[in-house]
């Protein structure tokens, strides 16, 4: 048996997404450990490849600002990020920027993650890879839109 679910419809899709999430989470964990990072630190480094406000990072990482602030503080202690006040905008905004070491770790993490994931799709045609990427992008956009609408409803 291949381990694939015989479920169809929403339940089958949900089961497939859970399996995919677990597999990607495992790959993230393994790739981050190679660099002495937690998976959350690796996510932060990838999210901060461009200088970003803490509030923007919180949005991208799907957690609240206080969690991101603690994560940024630990990364700063390791010399992976630098914090500074926004220059042209609100001076109360903390901007997070990767250091050279942070960029090095982020790119090494991405390379390691890609090396783990690329063999999974090696036998897929370019058309199948493109279709999968489009489908996953559509799913992500839909889920992100649902999360945003739930947040808007909660504020009302």
Secondary structure, 3 states (H helix, E strand, C coil): CCCCCCCCHHHHHHHHHHHHHHHHHHHHHHHHHHCCCCHHHHHHHHHCCCCEEHHHHHHHHCCCHHHHHHHHHHHHHCCCEEEEECCCCCCCCEEEEECHHHHHHHHHHHHHHHHHHHHHHCCCCHHHHHHHHHHHHHHHHHHHHHHHHHHHHHHC
